[in-house]
Amino acid sequence: MTAFLAEAGLSFAYLAAGLGAGVAVIGAGLGIGRIGSSQAEGIARQPEAAGNIRGGSLILAAMIEGAALFAIVVTLLLVVLK
């Protein structure tokens, strides 16, 4: 019975890691989509500032990708160290 509970606990750890990684990726996708939407609207309103808007958007997208990658690495480490 103890082996079964240990195996079930490990299965739940894999499930939790998969859900955590999925939520991180969905959040990053939503964030980058919102940045792209705001970038397009900003350039449409003020075309002369397109370079500044594009640069700021690129930096923000990279920061979101970094946070999502960090979240995925943490969830995978939780499974490996379990």
N, C-alpha and C positions, 0 to 999 in steps of 0.2 A: 504494500500500500504506500509506503514511503517513497519507493522508486517512482511510482505512478504520479504522486504529487510533485516530486522533483521534476519529472519530465513535463508535467502540465505547467509548472512554474516557468520552465525554460521556454515552452511554447508561448506563454503569455508575454514573456520578455521579447521574443521575436515579433509578436504581434504589436506590442507597444512601440518597438523600434521602427517597425514599418509604418505605423500610423504617425509617429513623430516625424519621420522623414517626409512622409506625404504631406503633412500639414505645413512643414517648413517650405517645401517646394511650391505648394499652392499659395502660401503667403507671399513668397518671392515673386511668383508669376503675377499675382494681383498687384503687388507694389510696382513692379516694372511696367505693367500695363497702364497703371495710373500715371506713372511718370511720362510714358509715351504719349498718352492722351493730353496731359497738361503741356507737354512740349509742343505738340502739334497746334494746340489752341494758342499758346503763347507766340509761336512763330507766325501764325495767321494774323494775330492782332498787331504784332510789331515785327515785320520782316527784317528791319535793319538790325535787330538784336538777335538774329538767328544763331550767330556764332557763340555768343555768350550763353544762350539758352541751351544749345546743343551740348556745350562743354559741361555745364552744370548738370544736365540730365545724365550724361555719360558717367560722371563721377558718382551721382546718386545711385544709378543702376549697378555700378560696380560695388558700392557699399552694401546694397541689398543682396547681391549675389554672394558676397563674402559672409554676410550673416547667415544666409541660407546654407552655405557650405559648412560653416561652423556648426550649425544645428544638426546637419546630417552626420557629420563626423562624431558629434557627441552621442547621438542615438546609436550609431554603430559601435562606439566604444563601450556603451552601456551593455550591449549584447555580448561583446567579446569578453568583457571583464566580469560578466555574470557568472 
